[in-house]
Amino acid sequence: MSIKDTNVTPRGDVFAERLKTRITAESPSDTNPYLTARRYTHGYELEELSTAVAFDQMIFLLLRGDLPNAAERRLFNALLVSFANPGIRDPAVRAAVTAAASKTEISSLLPISATIAGGSVGGGAEVSNAMRFIRRHRRRDPLHLAAEVCSVDFEQVADRLVAPGFGSTFGAIDPMAKRMAVSLANRCDEHPVFTWCERFVEGLTEQDASLGWRWWGVCAAALLELGFHPRTGVGIYQVAVSAGALAHGLEWRVRAYTDLPFVPEDDYILEGEEREPR
Amino acid sequence: MNRAEHWDQFRGVIRTRKGGWQIGKGVTSYGHSLLGELMPGHPFFSVLILNVTGTLPEPRLARWFEAFFIAMSWPDPRMWCNFIGALGGSVRATPIASIAAGVCASDSAIYGPGTIPKSCEFIATATADYALGVSVGDIVEREQKLRGVPAVPGYYRPFAKGDERVGPIHTYATKVLAFGEGAHLQMAQRVHDYLEREYQERMNLAGYITAFLLDQGMTPAQIHVVSSFCTNAGIHACYAEQANDRPPGSILPLRCDDIDYIGVAPRTVDR
């Protein structure tokens, strides 16, 4: 049978006729079935939630199905606050700033920054990948694992990323990530994930003095401590970073585009091709 | 080298092999004048390929890419990425944001250009292994199975078995553009024949285009980048209809009772 003669037949997939969800229940108004009389999130009625819980609790409820207990809330809130503003040098925030200064539609600032915040090196996907890495290896001796991941030969051009969430940052140990790991671990009554990761980091640093926690590894450890699944890591990171990105974007939306540095001709270096137009 | 030196060499400086704008002089891509040479003398897809790969392709490859993008341009809002464009139109989001959202949606593991990396990896590995003497059966059967059928990247698509786009684009490539069948496409045909015989599964467009483009010398990364917005014309269509021709909220509106709630019963916050 040639690929030219490919015939197409229905796969016979059976599709649902209706949407279903565990998260939201809505009762219709008496007069219009498209309008909502009451909305419930995992069983809690909206008006009660709006008076009884804070935004961090609402996010936790949405993602986990239950409100956090006191210990969970302490750590989750600390996590969201810690990651809410990575600063203007962060690529996601810088994307929002660049878009805002160039007068991009304000409604696009968050999608733009959230997209960049989803990166697999220095973004939310690194959080999810680090969560997967930690989960996969947590039963192993962290010092042996550190020696093993450091033994892999690779061509080092920039950072040494020995595992998602762990390695060097700008060629060295990130001091804020190191402090944040301790600070977040101290927010937990028990912190088996942080304890394992700290041992792993000790092993890494023993192998190479430039290796330690990366910012996104700290986020991953905290989320695992809270019992989140790795697939949620990227999204929670994007949610947290969005606040800082939006704030910086709005700061820059009212500025002139000339307030944004533009690389001058002399510093725009064309490599390997003719500089003049042919 | 001090580790920070790597970043210092890029601080305040952009180094590029691509080209750029010299104010008052012109714009170049790999030394080709955009407005003096490329714009009047080359189709859009030639410039797209040049910008990604650094090489101006032969004209027939640009025509082939145009055919590929047309084959992906289904103006049907039931397609998932198109539906997202339609939702954007229905709430009067901007066309750029809505179409970008639709294109993002096509970065999927089961349809659209998001499937290209795995499809490339499969056919490149299969072609190399076949050349070393591994049988087609072994190559197929070692893939992870889904409901008893090898889930071979490039040979599965939702909704249907087989792909109506493959035949026409292959005919266009061979009969009109006079492309031959290289090692990857021949391997793709062998896998197609095996899967059809054993499992009644057939090649899909991603399987075809990745094999074809690997035969043209493109790398998997280049194929992925050039193909990244191949679904956009269908999204344009579905956005435009909702934004321009329908009242807001007109694409598949849902009543409260159209949703089946399967969660916990109403409860109160424990204060």
Interface residues (C-beta under 8 A of the other chain):
Chain A: M1 S2 I3 K4 D5 T6 N7 V8 T9 P10 R11 D13 R18 L19 K20 T21 R22 I23 T24 A25 E26 S27 P28 P33 Y34 L35 T36 Y40 H42 G43 Y44 E45 E48 L49 A52 V53 G65 L67 E105 S107 S108 P111 T115 V157 A158 S168 F170 G171 A172 S210 V263 E265 D267 Y268 I269 L270 E271 G272 E273 E274 R275 E276 P277 R278
Chain B: N2 R3 A4 H6 W7 G12 V13 I14 R15 T16 R17 G19 G20 Q22 I23 K25 G26 V27 T28 Y30 G31 H32 S33 L34 G36 E37 A93 T94 I96 A97 A100 A101 C104 P158 F159 A160 K161 G162 D163 E164 V166 G167 H170 T171 A188 Q189 H192 D193 E196 R202 M203 Y208 P253 L254 R255 C256 D257 D258 I259 D260 Y261 I262 G263 V264 A265 P266 R267 T268 V269 D270 R271
